[in-house]
Amino acid sequence: MTGDRTIVSTHRLQLEPDFTLDDAAAQVEHLATLGVSHLYLSPVLQASSGSKHGYDVIDHTQIAEGLGGDEAFARLVSAAHAAGLGLVVDVVPNHMTTPTPLSLNRPLWSVLREGRSSAYASWFDIDWNAQGGRILVPVLGATLEEALAAGEIEVGEHDGEPVVRYYDHVFPLAPGVDAGMPLRELLDAQHYRLASWTIADDELNYRRFFDVTSLIAVRVEDPAVFDATHQVLVDGIRGGAIDGLRIDHPDGLADPEGYLERLAEQTGGAWVVVEKILEGDEQLPRSWRTAGTTGYDALLRVGGLFVDPDGAAPLDDLSTELLGERQDLEAIVTESKRWVVTVMLATEVSRLLRLVARARPDLALDAAREVIEAMLVGMDRYRVYLRPGVPADAADAAELEATVVRGSHGRAEELPRPVVEAVIDLALGQASPVDQEAQDEFVVRFQQTCGPAMAKAIEDTAYYRYVRLVGLNEVGGDPTRVGVSAATFHTFAQGLLERSPATMTTLSTHDTKRAEDVRARLFVLSERPEAWATWVRTARELAGPVRADELDVLTEYFLWQTVVGAWPISEERLQGYALKAIRESKLFTRWTEPDEAYEAAVARFVSGVVTSPEIVAHVESWVEATRPATRAAVLGQKLVQLTMPGIPDVYQGTDLVDLSLVDPDNRRLVDYDERSRRLARLDAGAAPADLHDEKLLVTAAALRTRREWSECFVGPDADYQPLDTTSPHAVAFGRGTPGEVSVVAVVTRLAGRLHDAGGFGDATVMLPDGSWSDVLSQRALEGGPVPLASLVGASDGLPVALLVRVEDDQ
């Protein structure tokens, strides 16, 4: 173990009331034995009571009481350090929650009571120029007039002070207001305006997290707000309790670069990674003080190694056959973005329009709205990075110009060019505004709106509509990229080593749409498209008795892929997932406007699929027939991720085969006792009993090898060397220091196609000179060309190998 607690690998733990900091401390010994160097904790600051994820922060000054509080955190730190482990903590800088009761969020309660005169008025991103200078609070189940007429709103007492009460909600009274005045007059005298929840998307005047009205944005660009909201974590780093931070959604920040700069200054340059989605070949700005991303860029490339590009066309043909039309992902994304921008984010667009009116009152606002909407629809990344007062470069100007072209495609009339140029100039910060402050704010607000438009339209809409191969529909994914060649992967890995050697890599997170092993199963469809087509046609015939007329083919096909990817799955889990999927797709039902008849048809189908003996047998036949290819993908992508450049994270539970789906399914409690027992049995010399054991064996071996040979994986001398293979079905690379490879990973890819070709034959991998030992099989080898058939192709062996150099004195 590295004595200075260098971050070599992490293990993500999802904390919640049923898995507290003390529960985490109880797993320290097991995780140290597994081989990780750091525990990676979900947010630990005080969140809403009973929070299952910790992202709904209400108090930045203390560790969450529901997790055990400050004392339990100290116990975890002590236990981890005693075992040679460190801690990495998730940080939520963008927002706080609006809890029930609101008094639990003391800064927000103060602002609601005192308005702009509150000491906390600078904390929250509120547009005081809207709603008559009041904060819109859209919590009512009806209009204010209807709620008043029904007697649902009254004056009461809470924590010893008079309040306005609406069921479980309470709201403060402004200082000096007579609690005995007529109720409507009393409400009109407050710094907030109570309203129906249905108007939030149109009239909300505080920035929220994506479209979540219950999460109010925090202005960490203000140094005082930064200090107040980060003091506990900064003190933890300065005191040695915390070694690194993961920053949630940096694209939501007003000034990501400035935020990271201040964080680095406050923490002495601690290891920090950002949850940033990179589109295509996009790179993080080099000026950012960060080690890299949380790993979605790596996830895309690692998974792609196990997807057969030859399967793209036949899978396209199958979805076309089923749907009656060929899907165009670009068109689906554009349609989804237009809906999100014009409906879901209408209030954010309205705020931008108010800034336009202040900065350029000469512009026609209807035309300006159309231009803003086109730019948001046409943005092909999560945002550009412009700072008020800093000149934009030509690339940013060209990108914003391109957004208008893309976003206005298909319009009957061309957007008025003078308005287009004026809005682009405002977004670039280079207009000649009447109000400079409004232009500066427009620069920031436009960028902050791009991320929600992308995320809600692509990840949370389009990816539930596009069905060619749903395993590719992943956060940070690119479903148009079917397969990644070994050469492309090597180029990416070498680029990581050069640009961000300490970036995080991952295969599963609390935000991924499917766990890594569900995706591995689905990737096999690309190797067996013809067999899959036959299987699907039969499955649809078997499901005839449980298919209601309301069920559409797109949803059915989406669910068939889900079923084979996550099998075995309980009806409860699949029902929960199906409901979320159809509401996210927004084709027939939505969270805010559910269609009961359609949802009942989907529920009937799901129930029939998991309870019909004929369908169950058919599903199991597919899972069994593809088991060897799935096994190679499961183990292969795990070994690649754990040994490639970067700091690998093992998401909780994924050291065994994990067939979880999107949250909250992927945040279920993990049976660590089972994992500890399995690891102890393997360490005692027992052979793996199943794929769970094999994955655990590979995970532990890779993590321990990283720990023992840490200089080969982290630090300035760590190197990466692609190794030649004479088969397209193997990927191999070496890790070491300049001039010497000390660790080699070899994995089998596209094992189904390999089987069709008759195996590896006489194909080889070229090992560097010297003596080698496979830590998975204990087999000894010598450098030079080694037959792949004997290394990773034997029927009684693993489809992967992890070799370490045998020193001469051993």
C-alpha positions in Angstrom: 0.0 0.0 0.0 1.3 3.4 -0.8 2.2 5.1 2.4 1.2 8.6 1.2 -2.3 7.5 0.2 -1.7 8.1 -3.5 -5.0 7.5 -5.3 -4.4 4.4 -7.3 -8.0 3.1 -7.5 -11.4 3.8 -5.9 -14.5 1.9 -4.9 -17.8 3.9 -5.0 -20.1 3.6 -2.0 -23.7 4.9 -2.1 -24.4 6.1 1.4 -28.0 6.3 2.7 -29.8 5.7 6.0 -29.6 1.9 5.4 -25.9 2.1 4.6 -24.3 4.6 6.8 -20.8 5.8 7.4 -20.4 3.1 10.1 -21.6 0.5 7.6 -19.0 1.8 5.3 -16.4 1.5 8.0 -17.4 -2.1 8.5 -16.4 -2.9 4.9 -13.0 -1.2 5.1 -11.1 -4.5 5.8 -12.8 -6.3 2.9 -12.2 -3.4 0.4 -8.6 -3.2 1.5 -8.3 -6.9 0.8 -10.0 -6.4 -2.6 -7.1 -4.1 -3.4 -8.6 -0.5 -3.7 -6.6 2.4 -2.5 -9.6 4.7 -1.7 -13.2 4.7 -0.8 -15.2 7.0 -3.0 -18.2 8.3 -1.0 -21.5 9.7 -2.4 -22.3 13.2 -0.9 -21.8 13.3 2.8 -23.1 16.7 3.8 -26.5 17.1 5.4 -29.3 16.2 2.9 -33.0 15.9 3.3 -34.1 13.4 5.9 -34.1 9.9 4.5 -32.3 10.9 1.3 -31.3 7.8 -0.7 -28.6 9.6 -2.7 -27.3 12.8 -0.9 -27.6 15.2 -3.7 -30.5 17.1 -2.0 -28.3 19.1 0.4 -29.9 21.3 3.0 -26.9 22.2 5.2 -23.3 22.5 4.2 -22.0 22.9 7.7 -22.2 19.3 8.9 -22.0 15.7 7.9 -25.4 14.2 7.4 -27.0 13.1 10.7 -28.8 10.3 8.9 -25.4 8.9 7.9 -24.1 9.1 11.4 -22.9 12.7 11.5 -19.4 14.0 12.2 -18.6 11.3 14.7 -19.3 8.5 12.3 -17.3 10.2 9.6 -14.3 10.4 12.0 -14.7 6.7 12.7 -14.7 5.9 9.0 -11.6 8.0 8.4 -9.8 6.3 11.3 -10.7 2.8 10.1 -9.8 3.6 6.5 -6.4 5.1 7.5 -5.7 2.2 9.8 -6.2 -0.1 6.8 -4.0 2.1 4.5 -7.0 3.5 2.6 -8.0 7.0 1.9 -11.3 8.8 1.1 -12.7 10.6 -2.0 -15.9 12.5 -1.5 -18.6 13.6 -4.0 -19.3 17.3 -4.0 -22.6 19.0 -5.0 -21.7 22.7 -5.7 -24.6 23.5 -8.0 -27.7 23.4 -5.9 -29.5 22.9 -2.6 -32.9 21.3 -2.1 -36.2 23.0 -1.2 -37.2 20.6 1.6 -40.4 20.1 3.4 -40.6 22.0 5.6 -38.6 24.7 4.0 -37.2 25.8 7.4 -34.8 22.9 7.2 -32.9 24.9 4.5 -31.9 27.8 6.8 -30.3 30.1 4.1 -33.4 29.7 1.8 -35.8 30.2 4.7 -34.0 33.5 5.4 -34.3 34.6 1.8 -38.0 33.7 1.7 -38.6 35.7 4.9 -36.4 38.7 4.2 -36.1 38.8 0.4 -33.2 40.8 -1.1 -32.3 42.2 2.4 -31.5 38.7 3.7 -27.8 38.0 4.5 -28.2 34.9 2.2 -29.8 36.7 -0.8 -26.5 36.3 -2.7 -26.5 32.5 -2.2 -29.2 31.6 -4.7 -29.5 32.3 -8.4 -32.8 34.2 -8.3 -34.0 36.6 -11.0 -35.4 39.4 -8.8 -36.5 41.3 -12.0 -39.2 38.8 -12.5 -42.4 38.0 -10.6 -42.4 41.5 -9.2 -39.3 40.9 -7.3 -40.7 37.9 -5.5 -39.6 34.3 -5.5 -42.1 32.0 -7.3 -42.8 28.9 -5.1 -44.8 26.5 -7.2 -46.0 23.9 -4.7 -49.8 24.2 -4.8 -52.0 21.5 -6.2 -54.3 24.1 -7.8 -54.3 27.9 -8.4 -53.8 30.1 -5.5 -57.4 31.3 -5.7 -58.6 27.7 -5.7 -56.4 26.7 -2.8 -57.6 29.8 -0.8 -61.2 29.0 -1.6 -60.8 25.4 -0.4 -59.3 26.6 2.9 -56.0 24.7 2.2 -53.8 27.7 3.1 -53.8 29.1 6.7 -51.7 31.0 9.2 -50.2 28.8 11.8 -47.0 28.4 13.9 -43.8 26.5 13.3 -40.7 26.4 15.5 -42.2 29.2 17.6 -42.8 31.6 14.8 -45.9 32.5 12.8 -46.0 30.9 9.3 -48.2 30.3 6.3 -49.1 26.7 6.2 -50.2 24.6 3.2 -50.6 21.0 4.3 -47.0 19.9 5.2 -45.5 23.0 3.7 -44.7 26.0 5.8 -43.5 29.5 4.7 -42.2 32.3 6.8 -43.8 35.7 7.2 -41.9 38.8 6.3 -40.7 40.9 9.2 -43.2 43.5 10.3 -46.2 41.9 8.5 -49.3 41.5 10.7 -50.2 37.8 10.9 -53.8 38.8 11.5 -54.4 40.7 8.2 -56.7 39.1 5.6 -55.0 36.0 4.2 -54.8 37.2 0.5 -53.3 40.5 1.6 -50.9 38.7 3.9 -49.7 36.5 1.0 -49.3 39.5 -1.3 -47.0 41.1 1.3 -44.5 38.3 1.3 -41.2 38.0 -0.6 -42.5 34.9 -2.3 -45.5 34.0 -4.4 -47.3 30.7 -3.9 -48.5 29.2 -7.1 -49.6 25.9 -8.8 -46.8 23.4 -9.5 -47.9 23.4 -13.1 -46.5 26.8 -14.0 -43.0 26.1 -12.9 -41.8 25.3 -16.4 -43.1 28.6 -17.7 -42.7 31.2 -14.8 -40.1 30.0 -12.4 -37.6 32.8 -11.6 -34.8 30.9 -9.8 -32.4 28.7 -11.6 -32.9 25.0 -10.9 -31.0 21.8 -11.5 -32.0 20.7 -15.0 -35.9 20.7 -14.8 -36.0 19.8 -11.1 -37.9 22.6 -9.4 -37.2 21.3 -5.9 -33.4 21.9 -6.5 -32.5 25.6 -6.3 -29.2 26.8 -7.8 -26.4 28.0 -5.5 -24.1 30.8 -6.7 -20.7 29.4 -5.8 -19.1 31.9 -8.1 -19.5 34.3 -5.1 -16.3 33.7 -3.0 -18.3 34.1 0.2 -20.9 31.4 -0.9 -18.0 29.1 -2.0 -16.3 29.4 1.3 -19.5 28.8 3.3 -20.6 25.8 1.2 -17.2 24.1 1.0 -15.7 24.8 4.4 -16.3 21.3 5.8 -14.8 19.5 2.8 -11.9 21.9 2.5 -11.1 21.4 6.2 -11.3 17.7 5.6 -8.7 17.9 2.9 -6.4 20.3 4.8 -6.7 18.0 7.9 -5.9 14.8 5.9 -9.3 13.2 6.3 -10.2 13.6 2.6 -7.8 13.0 -0.3 -9.8 13.9 -3.3 -13.1 15.3 -4.6 -15.6 14.4 -7.4 -17.4 17.5 -8.6 -21.0 17.0 -9.6 -22.2 18.6 -12.9 -19.5 21.4 -13.4 -21.4 22.6 -16.5 -24.0 24.0 -14.3 -21.6 26.4 -12.7 -21.4 30.0 -13.8 -17.6 29.8 -14.1 -16.3 26.2 -14.0 -12.7 27.4 -14.6 -12.9 29.9 -11.8 -14.5 27.4 -9.5 -11.8 24.8 -10.0 -9.1 27.4 -9.6 -10.5 28.5 -6.2 -10.9 24.8 -5.2 -7.3 24.1 -6.0 -6.1 27.1 -4.1 -8.2 26.2 -1.1 -7.2 22.5 -1.1 -3.5 22.8 -2.0 -4.1 21.2 -5.4 -6.0 18.1 -4.2 -7.0 15.4 -6.7 -10.3 16.6 -8.3 -12.3 15.0 -11.1 -15.4 16.5 -12.7 -18.6 14.8 -13.9 -18.2 16.2 -17.4 -19.8 14.6 -20.5 -17.5 15.0 -23.5 -19.2 14.8 -26.8 -17.3 13.0 -29.7 -13.6 13.9 -29.5 -14.2 17.0 -27.3 -11.5 17.5 -24.6 -11.6 19.3 -21.3 -10.3 22.9 -21.4 -6.6 22.7 -20.6 -6.9 25.6 -18.3 -9.1 23.7 -15.8 -7.4 22.7 -12.6 -8.6 19.1 -12.6 -7.2 15.6 -13.0 -9.9 14.8 -15.6 -13.4 13.5 -15.8 -15.4 10.9 -13.9 -14.9 8.4 -16.8 -17.8 8.4 -19.3 -15.3 9.0 -22.1 -13.4 5.9 -21.1 -16.6 3.9 -20.7 -17.6 4.6 -24.3 -14.2 3.4 -25.7 -13.8 0.4 -23.4 -17.3 -0.9 -24.1 -16.9 -0.2 -27.8 -14.1 -2.8 -28.0 -16.8 -5.5 -27.4 -19.3 -4.3 -30.0 -19.1 -5.7 -33.5 -19.4 -3.0 -36.2 -20.6 -5.5 -38.7 -23.8 -5.9 -36.6 -24.9 -2.3 -37.2 -26.6 -2.8 -40.6 -28.5 -6.0 -39.7 -29.6 -4.5 -36.4 -30.7 -1.4 -38.3 -32.7 -3.6 -40.6 -34.4 -5.4 -37.7 -35.5 -2.3 -36.0 -36.8 -1.0 -39.4 -38.7 -4.2 -39.9 -40.3 -4.0 -36.5 -41.1 -0.2 -36.5 -42.0 0.1 -40.1 -39.5 2.9 -40.6 -35.8 3.5 -40.3 -34.9 5.5 -37.2 -32.7 8.6 -37.6 -31.0 9.3 -34.3 -30.0 12.8 -35.3 -33.7 13.6 -36.1 -34.8 12.0 -32.9 -32.3 14.1 -30.9 -33.4 17.3 -32.7 -37.1 16.6 -32.1 -36.4 15.8 -28.5 -34.3 19.0 -28.0 -37.0 21.1 -29.5 -39.6 19.8 -27.1 -37.3 20.1 -24.1 -36.3 23.7 -25.0 -39.7 25.0 -25.8 -41.7 23.1 -23.1 -39.5 21.8 -20.3 -37.1 24.7 -20.3 -39.4 27.5 -21.3 -38.8 29.4 -18.1 -35.0 29.3 -18.6 -35.5 30.6 -22.2 -37.8 33.4 -20.8 -35.0 34.4 -18.4 -32.6 34.7 -21.3 -35.1 36.7 -23.2 -35.5 39.2 -20.3 -31.7 39.7 -20.4 -31.9 40.3 -24.2 -34.6 42.9 -23.5 -32.3 44.7 -21.1 -29.2 44.5 -23.2 -30.7 45.1 -26.6 -34.1 46.6 -26.2 -34.2 47.3 -30.0 -34.5 43.6 -30.8 -37.9 42.0 -31.6 -38.3 39.6 -28.6 -40.3 37.0 -30.6 -37.5 36.7 -33.1 -34.9 36.7 -30.3 -36.7 33.8 -28.6 -36.6 31.8 -31.8 -32.9 32.4 -32.2 -32.2 31.4 -28.6 -34.2 28.2 -29.0 -32.5 27.4 -32.3 -29.1 27.9 -30.6 -30.0 25.6 -27.7 -31.4 23.0 -30.1 -28.3 23.2 -32.3 -25.7 23.0 -29.6 -23.9 19.7 -30.1 -22.1 19.7 -26.8 -23.0 20.5 -23.2 -21.7 24.0 -23.5 -18.9 26.3 -24.6 -16.7 27.9 -21.9 -16.8 31.7 -22.1 -16.2 34.2 -19.3 -17.6 37.7 -19.3 -14.9 40.2 -20.0 -12.6 37.6 -21.6 -12.6 37.8 -25.5 -14.0 34.7 -27.2 -11.8 32.9 -29.7 -12.7 32.2 -33.3 -13.6 28.5 -32.5 -16.3 29.6 -30.0 -17.7 32.1 -32.4 -17.9 29.5 -35.1 -19.5 27.0 -32.8 -22.3 29.4 -31.8 -22.9 30.3 -35.4 -23.1 26.6 -36.3 -25.8 26.1 -33.5 -28.1 28.4 -35.3 -27.7 26.6 -38.6 -28.3 23.2 -37.0 -31.1 24.3 -34.7 -33.1 26.1 -37.4 -32.9 23.4 -40.0 -36.3 22.5 -41.4 -37.9 25.9 -40.5 -40.3 27.2 -43.1 -38.8 30.7 -42.7 -35.2 31.8 -42.3 -34.4 33.5 -39.0 -33.8 37.3 -39.4 -30.1 37.7 -39.8 -29.7 40.9 -37.7 -31.3 39.2 -34.7 -29.2 36.1 -35.2 -26.0 38.2 -35.2 -27.1 40.2 -32.2 -28.0 37.2 -30.0 -24.7 35.4 -31.0 -22.8 38.6 -30.1 -24.6 38.7 -26.7 -23.7 35.0 -26.1 -20.0 35.8 -27.0 -20.0 38.9 -24.8 -19.1 41.1 -27.7 -22.3 43.1 -28.4 -22.6 46.8 -27.8 -25.3 46.5 -25.1 -27.4 49.1 -23.4 -26.9 47.2 -20.2 -23.4 45.6 -19.8 -24.5 43.7 -16.7 -27.3 42.1 -18.7 -24.9 41.0 -21.4 -22.5 39.5 -18.9 -25.3 37.6 -17.3 -26.5 36.4 -20.7 -23.1 35.0 -21.5 -23.3 32.9 -18.3 -27.0 32.0 -18.3 -26.9 30.8 -21.9 -24.1 28.4 -21.2 -25.8 27.1 -18.1 -29.0 26.4 -20.1 -27.1 24.3 -22.7 -26.4 21.4 -20.3 -30.0 20.8 -19.2 -31.1 21.0 -22.9 -28.6 18.3 -23.8 -29.1 16.0 -20.9 -32.9 16.0 -20.8 -33.2 15.7 -24.6 -30.5 13.1 -25.3 -30.0 11.0 -22.2 -33.5 11.3 -20.8 -35.6 11.3 -24.0 -33.9 10.3 -27.2 -32.0 7.4 -25.7 -35.4 5.9 -24.6 -36.7 6.2 -28.2 -33.8 4.9 -30.3 -33.8 1.1 -30.3 -31.2 -0.2 -32.7 -28.9 -1.4 -29.9 -30.0 0.1 -26.5 -26.8 -0.9 -24.8 -25.1 1.9 -26.7 -27.7 4.5 -25.3 -25.5 5.5 -22.4 -24.5 8.6 -20.6 -21.7 10.0 -22.6 -22.3 7.4 -25.3 -22.7 7.7 -29.0 -25.2 5.1 -30.4 -24.0 6.0 -33.9 -20.5 4.6 -33.1 -21.0 0.9 -33.3 -17.7 -0.7 -32.2 -14.3 0.7 -31.4 -11.2 -0.8 -33.0 -8.2 -1.8 -31.1 -6.2 0.8 -32.8 -8.7 3.5 -31.9 -8.7 2.4 -28.3 -4.9 2.5 -28.1 -4.9 6.0 -29.5 -7.5 7.1 -26.9 -5.6 5.4 -24.0 -2.3 7.0 -25.1 -4.1 10.4 -25.3 -5.4 10.0 -21.7 -1.8 9.2 -20.5 -0.6 12.4 -22.2 -3.4 14.7 -21.2 -5.0 13.4 -18.1 -3.0 10.5 -16.6 -4.9 10.7 -13.3 -8.4 11.0 -14.8 -11.1 8.6 -13.4 -12.2 5.7 -15.5 -15.5 3.8 -15.0 -17.9 1.2 -16.4 -20.8 1.9 -14.0 -22.0 4.8 -12.0 -25.1 5.9 -10.1 -26.1 7.7 -13.3 -25.5 5.1 -16.0 -28.6 3.8 -17.7 -27.5 0.2 -17.4 -24.8 -1.5 -15.4 -21.7 -2.6 -17.2 -22.7 -6.3 -17.4 -26.2 -5.5 -18.8 -24.4 -3.6 -21.6 -21.9 -6.5 -22.0 -24.8 -8.8 -22.7 -26.4 -6.4 -25.1 -23.2 -5.9 -27.0 -23.4 -9.6 -28.0 -26.4 -8.8 -30.1 -24.1 -7.1 -32.5 -22.3 -10.4 -33.0 -25.5 -12.4 -33.4 -27.9 -10.0 -35.3 -29.5 -12.7 -37.4 -30.0 -15.1 -34.5 -31.3 -12.2 -32.5 -33.8 -11.2 -35.2 -35.1 -14.8 -35.2 -35.3 -14.8 -31.4 -37.2 -11.5 -31.3 -39.8 -12.6 -33.9 -40.5 -15.7 -31.8 -40.6 -13.7 -28.6 -43.3 -11.4 -30.1 -45.3 -14.4 -31.2 -45.2 -15.9 -27.7 -46.2 -12.5 -26.2 -49.3 -12.2 -28.3 -51.6 -13.1 -25.4 -50.2 -10.4 -23.1 -49.9 -7.6 -25.6 -52.6 -5.0 -25.4 -53.6 -3.0 -28.4 -52.2 0.2 -26.8 -48.7 -1.2 -26.6 -46.4 0.2 -29.3 -43.7 -1.8 -31.1 -40.9 0.6 -30.1 -41.5 0.2 -26.4 -41.9 -3.5 -26.8 -38.6 -3.9 -28.6 -36.9 -1.6 -26.1 -38.2 -3.9 -23.3 -37.1 -7.2 -25.0 -33.6 -5.9 -25.1 -33.8 -4.9 -21.5 -35.2 -8.3 -20.5 -32.3 -10.3 -22.0 -29.8 -7.8 -20.7 -31.0 -7.9 -17.1 -32.3 -11.5 -16.8 -33.2 -12.8 -14.3 -35.2 -9.8 -13.1 -38.1 -9.6 -10.8 -41.4 -8.3 -11.9 -41.2 -5.4 -9.4 -37.8 -4.3 -10.7 -38.9 -4.6 -14.4 -42.2 -2.8 -13.8 -40.4 0.1 -12.1 -37.9 0.3 -14.9 -40.5 0.1 -17.7 -42.6 2.9 -16.1 -39.6 5.2 -15.9 -38.5 4.3 -19.5 -41.9 5.1 -21.1 -42.3 8.3 -19.1 -38.8 9.4 -20.0 -39.4 8.7 -23.7 -42.4 11.1 -23.6 -43.9 9.4 -26.6 -47.2 8.3 -25.1 -47.0 9.3 -21.4 -45.0 11.7 -19.3 -44.2 12.2 -15.6 -46.4 15.3 -15.6 -49.2 13.9 -17.8 -49.4 10.2 -17.3 -51.6 8.2 -19.7 -53.2 5.5 -17.4 -54.4 3.3 -20.2 -51.1 3.2 -22.0 -49.2 2.6 -18.7 -51.6 -0.3 -17.8 -50.9 -1.9 -21.2 -47.1 -1.7 -20.6 -47.6 -3.1 -17.1 -49.6 -6.0 -18.4 -46.9 -6.8 -21.0 -44.2 -6.7 -18.4 -46.1 -9.0 -16.0 -46.8 -11.5 -18.8 -43.1 -11.6 -19.9 -41.8 -12.5 -16.5 -44.6 -14.9 -15.5 -45.3 -16.8 -18.7 -43.4 -20.1 -18.7 -43.0 -20.1 -22.5 -41.6 -16.6 -22.6 -39.3 -17.2 -19.6 -37.9 -20.3 -21.2 -37.4 -18.4 -24.5 -35.5 -15.6 -22.6 -33.3 -18.1 -20.8 -32.5 -19.9 -24.1 -31.0 -16.7 -25.4 -29.0 -16.0 -22.2 -27.7 -19.5 -22.2 -26.8 -19.5 -26.0 -24.8 -16.3 -25.6 -23.2 -17.1 -22.3 -19.6 -17.7 -23.6 -19.6 -14.4 -25.6 -21.1 -12.5 -22.7 -18.5 -14.0 -20.3 -15.7 -12.7 -22.5 -17.2 -9.2 -22.7 -17.9 -9.0 -18.9 -14.3 -10.0 -18.0 -12.6 -8.3 -20.9 -14.1 -4.8 -20.3 -13.4 -5.1 -16.6 -9.7 -5.9 -17.0 -9.2 -3.2 -19.6 -10.8 -0.6 -17.5 -8.8 -1.6 -14.4 -5.5 -1.5 -16.2 -5.7 1.2 -18.8 -4.5 4.8 -18.1 -6.4 6.6 -15.4 -7.7 6.0 -11.9 -10.3 3.2 -12.1 -13.5 3.3 -10.1 -15.3 0.1 -9.1 -18.9 1.1 -8.6 -20.4 -0.6 -5.6 -21.2 -4.3 -6.2 -19.7 -4.5 -9.7 -16.9 -6.7 -8.5 -19.5 -9.4 -9.1 -21.7 -9.6 -12.2 -24.1 -6.7 -11.8 -27.3 -6.6 -13.9 -28.8 -3.4 -12.5 -30.7 -0.9 -14.5 -31.1 2.9 -14.2 -31.5 4.5 -10.8 -32.9 3.8 -8.3 -32.3 0.2 -9.4 -28.6 0.7 -9.4 -28.6 2.1 -5.8 -29.9 -1.1 -4.2 -28.0 -2.3 -1.1 -25.0 -4.5 -1.9 -24.3 -7.8 -0.1 -20.8 -7.2 1.0 -20.8 -10.3 3.2 -21.2 -12.5 0.1 -18.4 -10.7 -1.7 -16.1 -11.1 1.3 -16.9 -14.9 1.5 -16.3 -15.4 -2.2 -13.0 -13.5 -2.1 -11.8 -15.4 1.0 -12.6 -18.7 -0.8 -10.7 -17.6 -4.0 -7.7 -16.4 -1.9 -7.6 -19.8 -0.2 -7.0 -21.4 -3.6 -10.5 -22.5 -4.6 -11.3 -22.4 -8.3 -14.0 -19.9 -9.5 -17.4 -21.5 -9.2 -19.3 -19.2 -11.6 -19.0 -15.9 -13.6 -19.4 -14.0 -10.4 -16.3 -15.6 -9.0 -14.4 -15.1 -12.2 -15.2 -11.4 -12.3 -14.2 -11.0 -8.6 -11.0 -12.9 -9.3 -10.2 -10.5 -12.2 -11.2 -7.4 -10.3 -9.1 -8.3 -7.2 -6.1 -9.4 -9.2 -6.1 -6.2 -11.3 -6.6 -3.9 -8.2 -3.8 -5.7 -6.3 -1.5 -5.6 -9.2 -2.1 -1.8 -9.5 -1.3 -1.5 -5.8 1.9 -3.6 -6.0 3.1 -2.1 -9.2 1.7 1.4 -8.6 4.6 3.2 -10.4 3.5 1.5 -13.6 0.0 2.9 -13.3 0.2 6.3 -11.6 2.7 9.0 -11.4 5.0 10.8 -13.9 6.8 7.6 -15.0 3.7 5.4 -15.7 3.7 4.3 -19.4 1.3 2.6 -21.8 2.4 0.4 -24.7 0.1 -1.2 -27.2 1.2 -4.8 -27.9 0.8 -6.5 -31.3 -1.6 -9.3 -31.8 -2.2 -11.2 -35.0 -5.9 -11.6 -34.4 -8.6 -8.9 -34.4 -10.2 -10.8 -31.5 -7.6 -9.9 -29.0 -6.5 -6.6 -27.4 -3.2 -6.4 -25.5 -1.2 -3.6 -23.9 1.6 -3.2 -21.4 1.9 -0.9 -18.4 5.3 0.1 -17.0 7.9 2.8 -16.8 9.8 4.2 -19.7 11.8 1.5 -21.4 10.3 -1.4 -19.5 6.9 -3.0 -19.5 6.1 -4.7 -16.2 2.4 -5.6 -16.5 0.5 -6.9 -19.5 -3.2 -7.2 -20.0 -4.6 -9.4 -22.8 -8.4 -9.7 -23.4 -10.6 -11.5 -25.9 -13.1 -9.4 -27.8 -16.0 -10.4 -30.0 -15.9 -13.9 -28.8 -19.0 -15.0 -30.7 -17.4 -14.1 -34.0 -14.2 -15.7 -32.8 -16.1 -19.0 -32.2 -17.6 -18.8 -35.7 -14.1 -18.4 -37.1 -12.9 -21.6 -35.3 -10.9 -19.9 -32.6 -7.6 -18.2 -32.5 -5.8 -20.8 -34.6 -2.1 -19.9 -34.7 -2.6 -16.2 -33.8 -0.2 -14.8 -31.3 0.4 -11.8 -29.0 3.9 -10.4 -28.8 5.1 -10.3 -25.2 8.1 -8.1 -24.3 11.3 -10.0 -23.5 11.7 -11.6 -20.1 9.8 -14.0 -17.9 6.1 -13.5 -17.1 3.5 -15.0 -14.8 -0.2 -14.8 -15.3 -1.6 -13.8 -11.9 -5.0 -15.2 -12.8 -3.9 -18.7 -13.8 -0.4 -18.8 -12.2 1.0 -19.9 -15.6 4.6 -19.0 -16.4 5.5 -17.6 -19.9 8.5 -16.2 -21.7 8.6 -13.2 -23.9 8.2 -13.3 -27.6 5.2 -14.5 -29.7 2.8 -16.4 -27.5 -0.2 -18.4 -28.9 -3.4 -16.7 -28.0 -5.2 -20.0 -28.1 -3.2 -21.2 -25.1 -3.2 -17.8 -23.3 -6.8 -16.7 -23.5 -8.5 -19.2 -25.8 -8.4 -22.4 -23.9 -11.9 -23.9 -23.3 -11.0 -24.5 -19.7 -9.4 -21.2 -19.0 -10.3 -17.5 -18.7 -10.7 -15.4 -21.8 -8.4 -12.8 -20.3 -4.9 -12.7 -18.9 -3.0 -10.4 -16.5 0.7 -10.9 -16.7 3.4 -9.5 -14.4 7.1 -9.5 -15.0 9.0 -12.1 -12.9 12.1 -10.4 -11.5 15.4 -12.2 -11.8 15.9 -12.4 -8.1 12.5 -14.1 -7.5 
